[in-house]
C-alpha cells in the first residue's frame, strides 16, 4: 500500500521536460477547444531558458501579467524567478495534482525548461460589485456596510472592525471536482477548541463534486437538515458578524457569497436584531417587546380564534359573538376553511411581492391585499373578522427580521391552525407543548437551542431583553470560551 502511494506521488511530480509539462496541462484544460485557456512561451533573459505561462484569461489581470511577469523576465537579470517577478504572492509547486486548482483560482502557472518545479503566481482579477447596504437587513443606526461576493473584501470588512492580532482566517477546502475555499474566521485566544474541531470536521465530511456558495454549505453542515428551526445564523452585515466573533463564535465565509454563516447559535440569535444594541437601552428593549408580541400574534392568533369560535364560544363576549355570527351568516364555508383560504392568499401575495421586481413589488402587495380582501368580503366568501385576523397575523410576521425564523413562524402558524380544529384550546396547547419540547431538544454544534435560558449558563442574560452595555461583563458561558470575562472591573 505504501509502495503504491509512493509511486503515485512520484508520477504526480512535475517533470523537468518543459514540453511534457505543457502537454499535460493542455490535456487537462482542453487547449484548443477551450478558448479561455492560454499559453504564452518566451525565453527568460536571466537564464536563457524557455518558459511557459499557463492561465485562464477570464480570471487574471492581463495588464499585471504583462507588466509584472513578462517584461521583467524579458528585460531583467537575477538569480531566480522570485527576485525578478514583482508579484506579492508566488508559491512553489512540485506536484501536478494541485496545479489545476491554482489555475482555476486565477493564478498563472510558470514552467521553466529543465526545472522540476513550477511557480503559481497570483494575478487573479475577479469581478464583483462595490460595497453597499444590506438588502435583507435594514439598518437605521449603525454601519451601513454589507458583505459582497468578494472573499478578500469581506475579510477586510471584518478586520476593519476587529483589529486584533489573534483574529485568524483559516482556510478549508471542499468539493471534489470544483475546489472551493471556506474561510473560518475566529479569535484564536477566545474560541473553544472543541467547537473549532467540530466545525472543521463537518466541513471535511462533505464529499460532493461542488459546493458553490454558503447558502448550499449551510444545508450540508447544519445539525438537522429536516428541522423546522434554523440552527445556523445567516447574515449580510459585517458588524453583526464581528459581534459574534468577539463573543467566541466562528464565522464562515466563501467566495461568491454576499453573506456569512455564524455558528453555533441559539433561538435568541434569530429573535434579536443587531440594531437593538445601537439603540439606547430603553428603545432597544421596547423594540424587542414589540417583536415578542409579534411572535405571539403571527403564530397563535389565527389558531386561537378558530379554537374559541368553534369550541369555546362562551369565552367570547356576547356582543362580539353575535357580531361574528351575523357576519358569518351568508358565508358558505366552515370557519376553518375560511381562515386557511385567507392565510394562503396572504402568503401568495407576499410571495408575489418578493418575486416581482422591486419598484412593483410593494405596490402589487398592497393593492392585491386590499382588492382581494374587499372582494372576498363582498362576495360572502369570508367574513370581515377573518380578514382582520389574517391581516394582523401576516403583518406581525414582518416584525421577525431574520428570514429563516420568519419561515419557521409562518409554517408554525398553519400547524397550530390545523391543531385547533380538533379539540380547540386543548389540542392547540398539546401541539404547542410538543412544538416547544421539540425546539428545546435542538442543538447547534453542541449548544442547546434555548441557552442560556434553558439550560442556565453564565451570561449577560441577553434573552428577552438586554442589559445596559456597561453591565454586560461576560461572554456566553454555553460557548465555553477561553476568556469568559468581557469587561474588567
GUSE-405945 format. One record per residue (C-alpha): residue number from 1; residue in three letters; chain; x, y, z. Coordinates in steps of 0.25 Angstrom, whole numbers, plus 5000, padded with zeros to 4 digits. Layout:
<nodes>
(node NUM; ALA; A; (X; Y; Z))
...
</nodes>
This chain:
<nodes>
(node 1; UNK; A; (5000; 5000; 5000))
(node 2; UNK; A; (5011; 5010; 5004))
(node 3; UNK; A; (5019; 5006; 4991))
(node 4; UNK; A; (5006; 5009; 4982))
(node 5; UNK; A; (5005; 5022; 4989))
(node 6; UNK; A; (5019; 5026; 4987))
(node 7; UNK; A; (5019; 5022; 4973))
(node 8; UNK; A; (5006; 5031; 4971))
(node 9; UNK; A; (5013; 5043; 4977))
(node 10; UNK; A; (5025; 5041; 4968))
(node 11; UNK; A; (5016; 5040; 4956))
(node 12; UNK; A; (5010; 5053; 4960))
(node 13; UNK; A; (5023; 5061; 4961))
(node 14; UNK; A; (5026; 5072; 4951))
(node 15; UNK; A; (5035; 5068; 4940))
(node 16; UNK; A; (5048; 5075; 4937))
(node 17; UNK; A; (5043; 5074; 4922))
(node 18; UNK; A; (5036; 5086; 4918))
(node 19; UNK; A; (5029; 5080; 4906))
(node 20; UNK; A; (5024; 5069; 4915))
(node 21; UNK; A; (5018; 5079; 4925))
(node 22; UNK; A; (5011; 5087; 4915))
(node 23; UNK; A; (5005; 5075; 4908))
(node 24; UNK; A; (5000; 5071; 4922))
(node 25; UNK; A; (4993; 5084; 4925))
(node 26; UNK; A; (4988; 5085; 4911))
(node 27; UNK; A; (4981; 5072; 4912))
(node 28; UNK; A; (4975; 5076; 4926))
(node 29; UNK; A; (4969; 5089; 4921))
(node 30; UNK; A; (4965; 5084; 4907))
(node 31; UNK; A; (4975; 5094; 4900))
(node 32; UNK; A; (4970; 5098; 4886))
(node 33; UNK; A; (4955; 5094; 4889))
(node 34; UNK; A; (4955; 5103; 4902))
(node 35; UNK; A; (4957; 5117; 4897))
(node 36; UNK; A; (4958; 5123; 4911))
(node 37; UNK; A; (4971; 5115; 4913))
(node 38; UNK; A; (4984; 5122; 4909))
(node 39; UNK; A; (4999; 5118; 4908))
(node 40; UNK; A; (5010; 5128; 4906))
(node 41; UNK; A; (5024; 5124; 4902))
(node 42; UNK; A; (5037; 5132; 4904))
(node 43; UNK; A; (5051; 5132; 4907))
(node 44; UNK; A; (5056; 5138; 4920))
(node 45; UNK; A; (5068; 5147; 4920))
(node 46; UNK; A; (5073; 5143; 4933))
(node 47; UNK; A; (5076; 5129; 4930))
(node 48; UNK; A; (5073; 5128; 4915))
(node 49; UNK; A; (5063; 5116; 4917))
(node 50; UNK; A; (5050; 5114; 4911))
(node 51; UNK; A; (5038; 5118; 4920))
(node 52; UNK; A; (5023; 5115; 4918))
(node 53; UNK; A; (5012; 5123; 4925))
(node 54; UNK; A; (4998; 5116; 4926))
(node 55; UNK; A; (4986; 5123; 4931))
(node 56; UNK; A; (4971; 5125; 4929))
(node 57; UNK; A; (4968; 5139; 4922))
(node 58; UNK; A; (4955; 5142; 4929))
(node 59; UNK; A; (4961; 5140; 4943))
(node 60; UNK; A; (4974; 5148; 4942))
(node 61; UNK; A; (4979; 5163; 4941))
(node 62; UNK; A; (4985; 5163; 4927))
(node 63; UNK; A; (4992; 5176; 4930))
(node 64; UNK; A; (4998; 5171; 4942))
(node 65; UNK; A; (5003; 5159; 4935))
(node 66; UNK; A; (5010; 5168; 4924))
(node 67; UNK; A; (5016; 5178; 4934))
(node 68; UNK; A; (5020; 5169; 4946))
(node 69; UNK; A; (5023; 5156; 4939))
(node 70; UNK; A; (5026; 5156; 4924))
(node 71; UNK; A; (5034; 5169; 4924))
(node 72; UNK; A; (5043; 5166; 4936))
(node 73; UNK; A; (5046; 5152; 4930))
(node 74; UNK; A; (5050; 5158; 4916))
(node 75; UNK; A; (5058; 5170; 4922))
(node 76; UNK; A; (5064; 5167; 4935))
(node 77; UNK; A; (5075; 5159; 4941))
(node 78; UNK; A; (5075; 5152; 4954))
(node 79; UNK; A; (5077; 5139; 4962))
(node 80; UNK; A; (5063; 5133; 4962))
(node 81; UNK; A; (5049; 5136; 4958))
(node 82; UNK; A; (5045; 5141; 4972))
(node 83; UNK; A; (5055; 5152; 4970))
(node 84; UNK; A; (5050; 5156; 4957))
(node 85; UNK; A; (5035; 5155; 4956))
(node 86; UNK; A; (5029; 5167; 4964))
(node 87; UNK; A; (5017; 5160; 4969))
(node 88; UNK; A; (5013; 5159; 4984))
(node 89; UNK; A; (5009; 5144; 4985))
(node 90; UNK; A; (5018; 5133; 4978))
(node 91; UNK; A; (5016; 5119; 4982))
(node 92; UNK; A; (5026; 5108; 4978))
(node 93; UNK; A; (5019; 5095; 4973))
(node 94; UNK; A; (5025; 5082; 4971))
(node 95; UNK; A; (5012; 5073; 4969))
(node 96; UNK; A; (5004; 5073; 4957))
(node 97; UNK; A; (4991; 5070; 4965))
(node 98; UNK; A; (4990; 5084; 4971))
(node 99; UNK; A; (4993; 5092; 4958))
(node 100; UNK; A; (4979; 5091; 4953))
(node 101; UNK; A; (4974; 5097; 4966))
(node 102; UNK; A; (4983; 5109; 4965))
(node 103; UNK; A; (4979; 5111; 4950))
(node 104; UNK; A; (4964; 5111; 4954))
(node 105; UNK; A; (4967; 5121; 4965))
(node 106; UNK; A; (4973; 5132; 4956))
(node 107; UNK; A; (4987; 5129; 4956))
(node 108; UNK; A; (4998; 5128; 4945))
(node 109; UNK; A; (5006; 5115; 4945))
(node 110; UNK; A; (5020; 5117; 4941))
(node 111; UNK; A; (5028; 5105; 4936))
(node 112; UNK; A; (5043; 5106; 4933))
(node 113; UNK; A; (5051; 5096; 4924))
(node 114; UNK; A; (5060; 5087; 4931))
(node 115; UNK; A; (5054; 5091; 4944))
(node 116; UNK; A; (5045; 5081; 4952))
(node 117; UNK; A; (5037; 5091; 4959))
(node 118; UNK; A; (5026; 5101; 4955))
(node 119; UNK; A; (5022; 5115; 4961))
(node 120; UNK; A; (5008; 5119; 4964))
(node 121; UNK; A; (5007; 5134; 4962))
(node 122; UNK; A; (4995; 5141; 4968))
(node 123; UNK; A; (4989; 5151; 4957))
(node 124; UNK; A; (4974; 5148; 4960))
(node 125; UNK; A; (4964; 5158; 4956))
(node 126; UNK; A; (4950; 5154; 4959))
(node 127; UNK; A; (4939; 5164; 4956))
(node 128; UNK; A; (4930; 5168; 4968))
(node 129; UNK; A; (4921; 5179; 4972))
(node 130; UNK; A; (4924; 5191; 4981))
(node 131; UNK; A; (4921; 5190; 4996))
(node 132; UNK; A; (4907; 5195; 4998))
(node 133; UNK; A; (4896; 5194; 5009))
(node 134; UNK; A; (4889; 5180; 5013))
(node 135; UNK; A; (4877; 5178; 5005))
(node 136; UNK; A; (4870; 5168; 5015))
(node 137; UNK; A; (4875; 5174; 5028))
(node 138; UNK; A; (4871; 5189; 5028))
(node 139; UNK; A; (4878; 5198; 5038))
(node 140; UNK; A; (4875; 5212; 5043))
(node 141; UNK; A; (4886; 5213; 5053))
(node 142; UNK; A; (4900; 5206; 5051))
(node 143; UNK; A; (4909; 5203; 5040))
(node 144; UNK; A; (4903; 5203; 5026))
(node 145; UNK; A; (4913; 5193; 5020))
(node 146; UNK; A; (4909; 5179; 5015))
(node 147; UNK; A; (4917; 5167; 5010))
(node 148; UNK; A; (4919; 5166; 4995))
(node 149; UNK; A; (4923; 5154; 4986))
(node 150; UNK; A; (4938; 5156; 4988))
(node 151; UNK; A; (4944; 5148; 4999))
(node 152; UNK; A; (4956; 5157; 5001))
(node 153; UNK; A; (4947; 5169; 5002))
(node 154; UNK; A; (4938; 5162; 5013))
(node 155; UNK; A; (4951; 5159; 5021))
(node 156; UNK; A; (4955; 5173; 5020))
(node 157; UNK; A; (4942; 5178; 5025))
(node 158; UNK; A; (4943; 5169; 5037))
(node 159; UNK; A; (4958; 5173; 5040))
(node 160; UNK; A; (4954; 5187; 5039))
(node 161; UNK; A; (4945; 5185; 5051))
(node 162; UNK; A; (4953; 5175; 5059))
(node 163; UNK; A; (4967; 5180; 5060))
(node 164; UNK; A; (4973; 5168; 5067))
(node 165; UNK; A; (4986; 5160; 5064))
(node 166; UNK; A; (4978; 5148; 5069))
(node 167; UNK; A; (4968; 5149; 5058))
(node 168; UNK; A; (4970; 5137; 5050))
(node 169; UNK; A; (4965; 5133; 5036))
(node 170; UNK; A; (4967; 5119; 5034))
(node 171; UNK; A; (4965; 5112; 5020))
(node 172; UNK; A; (4957; 5099; 5018))
(node 173; UNK; A; (4955; 5092; 5004))
(node 174; UNK; A; (4942; 5086; 4999))
(node 175; UNK; A; (4938; 5080; 4986))
(node 176; UNK; A; (4944; 5068; 4978))
(node 177; UNK; A; (4943; 5074; 4964))
(node 178; UNK; A; (4941; 5089; 4967))
(node 179; UNK; A; (4950; 5093; 4978))
(node 180; UNK; A; (4945; 5104; 4987))
(node 181; UNK; A; (4951; 5110; 5000))
(node 182; UNK; A; (4943; 5112; 5012))
(node 183; UNK; A; (4949; 5123; 5022))
(node 184; UNK; A; (4947; 5120; 5037))
(node 185; UNK; A; (4949; 5134; 5044))
(node 186; UNK; A; (4951; 5134; 5059))
(node 187; UNK; A; (4959; 5139; 5070))
(node 188; UNK; A; (4969; 5129; 5074))
(node 189; UNK; A; (4971; 5132; 5088))
(node 190; UNK; A; (4956; 5133; 5091))
(node 191; UNK; A; (4949; 5122; 5083))
(node 192; UNK; A; (4947; 5108; 5089))
(node 193; UNK; A; (4956; 5097; 5082))
(node 194; UNK; A; (4945; 5086; 5082))
(node 195; UNK; A; (4936; 5096; 5075))
(node 196; UNK; A; (4946; 5099; 5065))
(node 197; UNK; A; (4949; 5084; 5063))
(node 198; UNK; A; (4934; 5081; 5061))
(node 199; UNK; A; (4933; 5092; 5050))
(node 200; UNK; A; (4945; 5086; 5043))
(node 201; UNK; A; (4940; 5072; 5044))
(node 202; UNK; A; (4927; 5075; 5038))
(node 203; UNK; A; (4933; 5083; 5026))
(node 204; UNK; A; (4943; 5071; 5024))
(node 205; UNK; A; (4932; 5061; 5024))
(node 206; UNK; A; (4926; 5068; 5011))
(node 207; UNK; A; (4928; 5058; 5000))
(node 208; UNK; A; (4922; 5064; 4987))
(node 209; UNK; A; (4926; 5070; 4974))
(node 210; UNK; A; (4924; 5084; 4977))
(node 211; UNK; A; (4918; 5094; 4987))
(node 212; UNK; A; (4918; 5108; 4980))
(node 213; UNK; A; (4913; 5117; 4992))
(node 214; UNK; A; (4910; 5118; 5007))
(node 215; UNK; A; (4895; 5116; 5004))
(node 216; UNK; A; (4898; 5102; 5000))
(node 217; UNK; A; (4909; 5100; 5010))
(node 218; UNK; A; (4899; 5103; 5021))
(node 219; UNK; A; (4890; 5091; 5017))
(node 220; UNK; A; (4902; 5081; 5018))
(node 221; UNK; A; (4907; 5085; 5032))
(node 222; UNK; A; (4894; 5088; 5040))
(node 223; UNK; A; (4890; 5079; 5051))
(node 224; UNK; A; (4877; 5074; 5046))
(node 225; UNK; A; (4874; 5077; 5031))
(node 226; UNK; A; (4859; 5074; 5032))
(node 227; UNK; A; (4857; 5082; 5045))
(node 228; UNK; A; (4847; 5093; 5044))
(node 229; UNK; A; (4856; 5102; 5052))
(node 230; UNK; A; (4869; 5108; 5047))
(node 231; UNK; A; (4882; 5105; 5055))
(node 232; UNK; A; (4892; 5114; 5047))
(node 233; UNK; A; (4891; 5129; 5046))
(node 234; UNK; A; (4892; 5135; 5032))
(node 235; UNK; A; (4895; 5150; 5032))
(node 236; UNK; A; (4899; 5160; 5022))
(node 237; UNK; A; (4905; 5170; 5032))
(node 238; UNK; A; (4919; 5170; 5036))
(node 239; UNK; A; (4916; 5178; 5049))
(node 240; UNK; A; (4907; 5166; 5053))
(node 241; UNK; A; (4918; 5156; 5049))
(node 242; UNK; A; (4928; 5164; 5057))
(node 243; UNK; A; (4919; 5164; 5069))
(node 244; UNK; A; (4918; 5149; 5069))
(node 245; UNK; A; (4933; 5147; 5067))
(node 246; UNK; A; (4936; 5155; 5079))
(node 247; UNK; A; (4927; 5146; 5087))
(node 248; UNK; A; (4935; 5134; 5083))
(node 249; UNK; A; (4927; 5129; 5071))
(node 250; UNK; A; (4932; 5124; 5058))
(node 251; UNK; A; (4929; 5131; 5045))
(node 252; UNK; A; (4929; 5124; 5031))
(node 253; UNK; A; (4932; 5132; 5018))
(node 254; UNK; A; (4932; 5127; 5004))
(node 255; UNK; A; (4935; 5134; 4990))
(node 256; UNK; A; (4923; 5138; 4982))
(node 257; UNK; A; (4914; 5139; 4995))
(node 258; UNK; A; (4910; 5153; 5000))
(node 259; UNK; A; (4908; 5148; 5014))
(node 260; UNK; A; (4914; 5139; 5025))
(node 261; UNK; A; (4909; 5128; 5034))
(node 262; UNK; A; (4911; 5128; 5049))
(node 263; UNK; A; (4912; 5116; 5058))
(node 264; UNK; A; (4907; 5112; 5068))
(node 265; UNK; A; (4895; 5120; 5070))
(node 266; UNK; A; (4882; 5119; 5079))
(node 267; UNK; A; (4868; 5123; 5077))
(node 268; UNK; A; (4871; 5137; 5083))
(node 269; UNK; A; (4881; 5140; 5072))
(node 270; UNK; A; (4870; 5139; 5062))
(node 271; UNK; A; (4860; 5147; 5071))
(node 272; UNK; A; (4870; 5158; 5073))
(node 273; UNK; A; (4874; 5169; 5064))
(node 274; UNK; A; (4888; 5175; 5063))
(node 275; UNK; A; (4881; 5189; 5063))
(node 276; UNK; A; (4876; 5186; 5077))
(node 277; UNK; A; (4890; 5189; 5082))
(node 278; UNK; A; (4891; 5202; 5075))
(node 279; UNK; A; (4879; 5208; 5080))
(node 280; UNK; A; (4878; 5213; 5095))
(node 281; UNK; A; (4875; 5203; 5105))
(node 282; UNK; A; (4860; 5206; 5107))
(node 283; UNK; A; (4858; 5208; 5092))
(node 284; UNK; A; (4865; 5195; 5088))
(node 285; UNK; A; (4857; 5187; 5099))
(node 286; UNK; A; (4844; 5194; 5094))
(node 287; UNK; A; (4846; 5188; 5080))
(node 288; UNK; A; (4849; 5174; 5086))
(node 289; UNK; A; (4835; 5175; 5093))
(node 290; UNK; A; (4828; 5179; 5080))
(node 291; UNK; A; (4835; 5167; 5074))
(node 292; UNK; A; (4831; 5158; 5085))
(node 293; UNK; A; (4817; 5161; 5083))
(node 294; UNK; A; (4818; 5160; 5068))
(node 295; UNK; A; (4824; 5146; 5070))
(node 296; UNK; A; (4811; 5142; 5078))
(node 297; UNK; A; (4801; 5149; 5069))
(node 298; UNK; A; (4807; 5142; 5056))
(node 299; UNK; A; (4807; 5128; 5061))
(node 300; UNK; A; (4795; 5128; 5071))
(node 301; UNK; A; (4784; 5138; 5068))
(node 302; UNK; A; (4778; 5131; 5056))
(node 303; UNK; A; (4779; 5117; 5063))
(node 304; UNK; A; (4773; 5123; 5076))
(node 305; UNK; A; (4761; 5130; 5068))
(node 306; UNK; A; (4758; 5116; 5062))
(node 307; UNK; A; (4758; 5109; 5075))
(node 308; UNK; A; (4750; 5120; 5082))
(node 309; UNK; A; (4739; 5121; 5071))
(node 310; UNK; A; (4738; 5106; 5069))
(node 311; UNK; A; (4739; 5100; 5083))
(node 312; UNK; A; (4739; 5111; 5094))
(node 313; UNK; A; (4729; 5122; 5089))
(node 314; UNK; A; (4726; 5124; 5104))
(node 315; UNK; A; (4739; 5131; 5105))
(node 316; UNK; A; (4735; 5141; 5095))
(node 317; UNK; A; (4727; 5154; 5100))
(node 318; UNK; A; (4713; 5152; 5096))
(node 319; UNK; A; (4712; 5165; 5087))
(node 320; UNK; A; (4725; 5161; 5080))
(node 321; UNK; A; (4719; 5147; 5078))
(node 322; UNK; A; (4706; 5152; 5072))
(node 323; UNK; A; (4714; 5161; 5062))
(node 324; UNK; A; (4723; 5149; 5058))
(node 325; UNK; A; (4711; 5140; 5056))
(node 326; UNK; A; (4704; 5151; 5048))
(node 327; UNK; A; (4716; 5154; 5039))
(node 328; UNK; A; (4717; 5139; 5036))
(node 329; UNK; A; (4702; 5137; 5033))
(node 330; UNK; A; (4704; 5137; 5018))
(node 331; UNK; A; (4718; 5131; 5017))
(node 332; UNK; A; (4716; 5116; 5011))
(node 333; UNK; A; (4730; 5111; 5017))
(node 334; UNK; A; (4733; 5106; 5030))
(node 335; UNK; A; (4742; 5115; 5039))
(node 336; UNK; A; (4754; 5106; 5038))
(node 337; UNK; A; (4753; 5107; 5023))
(node 338; UNK; A; (4751; 5122; 5023))
(node 339; UNK; A; (4764; 5125; 5031))
(node 340; UNK; A; (4772; 5115; 5023))
(node 341; UNK; A; (4768; 5122; 5010))
(node 342; UNK; A; (4771; 5136; 5015))
(node 343; UNK; A; (4785; 5131; 5021))
(node 344; UNK; A; (4788; 5124; 5008))
(node 345; UNK; A; (4784; 5137; 5000))
(node 346; UNK; A; (4793; 5146; 5009))
(node 347; UNK; A; (4805; 5136; 5007))
(node 348; UNK; A; (4802; 5137; 4992))
(node 349; UNK; A; (4802; 5152; 4991))
(node 350; UNK; A; (4815; 5152; 5000))
(node 351; UNK; A; (4822; 5142; 4990))
(node 352; UNK; A; (4817; 5150; 4978))
(node 353; UNK; A; (4823; 5163; 4984))
(node 354; UNK; A; (4836; 5157; 4987))
(node 355; UNK; A; (4838; 5151; 4973))
(node 356; UNK; A; (4833; 5163; 4966))
(node 357; UNK; A; (4844; 5174; 4962))
(node 358; UNK; A; (4846; 5184; 4974))
(node 359; UNK; A; (4839; 5196; 4968))
(node 360; UNK; A; (4826; 5188; 4966))
(node 361; UNK; A; (4827; 5178; 4978))
(node 362; UNK; A; (4821; 5187; 4989))
(node 363; UNK; A; (4810; 5193; 4980))
(node 364; UNK; A; (4805; 5179; 4976))
(node 365; UNK; A; (4805; 5174; 4990))
(node 366; UNK; A; (4797; 5186; 4996))
(node 367; UNK; A; (4787; 5187; 4984))
(node 368; UNK; A; (4786; 5172; 4983))
(node 369; UNK; A; (4783; 5171; 4998))
(node 370; UNK; A; (4773; 5182; 4998))
(node 371; UNK; A; (4765; 5177; 4986))
(node 372; UNK; A; (4765; 5163; 4990))
(node 373; UNK; A; (4760; 5165; 5004))
(node 374; UNK; A; (4749; 5175; 5000))
(node 375; UNK; A; (4745; 5166; 4988))
(node 376; UNK; A; (4745; 5153; 4997))
(node 377; UNK; A; (4736; 5160; 5008))
(node 378; UNK; A; (4726; 5166; 4997))
(node 379; UNK; A; (4725; 5152; 4991))
(node 380; UNK; A; (4722; 5146; 5004))
(node 381; UNK; A; (4734; 5136; 5003))
(node 382; UNK; A; (4740; 5141; 5016))
(node 383; UNK; A; (4735; 5149; 5028))
(node 384; UNK; A; (4741; 5163; 5031))
(node 385; UNK; A; (4747; 5158; 5044))
(node 386; UNK; A; (4755; 5147; 5037))
(node 387; UNK; A; (4761; 5158; 5028))
(node 388; UNK; A; (4765; 5165; 5041))
(node 389; UNK; A; (4771; 5153; 5047))
(node 390; UNK; A; (4779; 5149; 5035))
(node 391; UNK; A; (4784; 5163; 5033))
(node 392; UNK; A; (4788; 5164; 5047))
(node 393; UNK; A; (4795; 5151; 5047))
(node 394; UNK; A; (4802; 5154; 5034))
(node 395; UNK; A; (4807; 5168; 5037))
(node 396; UNK; A; (4812; 5163; 5051))
(node 397; UNK; A; (4821; 5153; 5043))
(node 398; UNK; A; (4828; 5165; 5036))
(node 399; UNK; A; (4834; 5169; 5050))
(node 400; UNK; A; (4842; 5156; 5050))
(node 401; UNK; A; (4854; 5161; 5043))
(node 402; UNK; A; (4862; 5148; 5041))
(node 403; UNK; A; (4857; 5141; 5028))
(node 404; UNK; A; (4860; 5127; 5034))
(node 405; UNK; A; (4852; 5129; 5047))
(node 406; UNK; A; (4841; 5136; 5038))
(node 407; UNK; A; (4839; 5124; 5030))
(node 408; UNK; A; (4838; 5116; 5043))
(node 409; UNK; A; (4827; 5124; 5049))
(node 410; UNK; A; (4819; 5125; 5037))
(node 411; UNK; A; (4819; 5110; 5035))
(node 412; UNK; A; (4817; 5108; 5050))
(node 413; UNK; A; (4804; 5117; 5049))
(node 414; UNK; A; (4798; 5106; 5039))
(node 415; UNK; A; (4802; 5095; 5049))
(node 416; UNK; A; (4795; 5102; 5060))
(node 417; UNK; A; (4782; 5105; 5052))
(node 418; UNK; A; (4781; 5090; 5048))
(node 419; UNK; A; (4783; 5086; 5062))
(node 420; UNK; A; (4772; 5096; 5067))
(node 421; UNK; A; (4761; 5089; 5058))
(node 422; UNK; A; (4761; 5076; 5066))
(node 423; UNK; A; (4758; 5080; 5081))
(node 424; UNK; A; (4760; 5095; 5082))
(node 425; UNK; A; (4769; 5100; 5092))
(node 426; UNK; A; (4772; 5086; 5098))
(node 427; UNK; A; (4778; 5081; 5085))
(node 428; UNK; A; (4785; 5094; 5082))
(node 429; UNK; A; (4792; 5094; 5095))
(node 430; UNK; A; (4796; 5080; 5093))
(node 431; UNK; A; (4802; 5083; 5080))
(node 432; UNK; A; (4809; 5095; 5085))
(node 433; UNK; A; (4815; 5087; 5097))
(node 434; UNK; A; (4821; 5077; 5087))
(node 435; UNK; A; (4826; 5088; 5078))
(node 436; UNK; A; (4833; 5095; 5089))
(node 437; UNK; A; (4839; 5082; 5094))
(node 438; UNK; A; (4844; 5079; 5080))
(node 439; UNK; A; (4850; 5093; 5079))
(node 440; UNK; A; (4857; 5091; 5093))
(node 441; UNK; A; (4863; 5077; 5089))
(node 442; UNK; A; (4870; 5084; 5077))
(node 443; UNK; A; (4885; 5087; 5078))
(node 444; UNK; A; (4894; 5096; 5069))
(node 445; UNK; A; (4908; 5090; 5069))
(node 446; UNK; A; (4906; 5084; 5083))
(node 447; UNK; A; (4900; 5097; 5089))
(node 448; UNK; A; (4885; 5096; 5094))
(node 449; UNK; A; (4875; 5103; 5086))
(node 450; UNK; A; (4869; 5112; 5097))
(node 451; UNK; A; (4882; 5114; 5105))
(node 452; UNK; A; (4885; 5122; 5113))
(node 453; UNK; A; (4871; 5122; 5118))
(node 454; UNK; A; (4869; 5107; 5118))
(node 455; UNK; A; (4878; 5101; 5122))
(node 456; UNK; A; (4884; 5112; 5130))
(node 457; UNK; A; (4898; 5117; 5127))
(node 458; UNK; A; (4906; 5129; 5132))
(node 459; UNK; A; (4904; 5140; 5122))
(node 460; UNK; A; (4899; 5154; 5121))
(node 461; UNK; A; (4884; 5149; 5122))
(node 462; UNK; A; (4882; 5155; 5108))
(node 463; UNK; A; (4869; 5147; 5104))
(node 464; UNK; A; (4856; 5154; 5104))
(node 465; UNK; A; (4862; 5168; 5108))
(node 466; UNK; A; (4877; 5173; 5109))
(node 467; UNK; A; (4884; 5180; 5120))
(node 468; UNK; A; (4891; 5193; 5118))
(node 469; UNK; A; (4904; 5191; 5111))
(node 470; UNK; A; (4913; 5195; 5123))
(node 471; UNK; A; (4907; 5183; 5131))
(node 472; UNK; A; (4910; 5173; 5120))
(node 473; UNK; A; (4922; 5167; 5127))
(node 474; UNK; A; (4923; 5153; 5122))
(node 475; UNK; A; (4923; 5145; 5109))
(node 476; UNK; A; (4912; 5134; 5107))
(node 477; UNK; A; (4916; 5122; 5116))
(node 478; UNK; A; (4910; 5112; 5107))
(node 479; UNK; A; (4921; 5114; 5097))
(node 480; UNK; A; (4932; 5111; 5107))
(node 481; UNK; A; (4941; 5122; 5102))
(node 482; UNK; A; (4955; 5122; 5107))
(node 483; UNK; A; (4953; 5136; 5113))
(node 484; UNK; A; (4939; 5137; 5119))
(node 485; UNK; A; (4940; 5152; 5124))
(node 486; UNK; A; (4937; 5162; 5114))
(node 487; UNK; A; (4939; 5174; 5123))
(node 488; UNK; A; (4949; 5176; 5134))
(node 489; UNK; A; (4945; 5183; 5147))
</nodes>
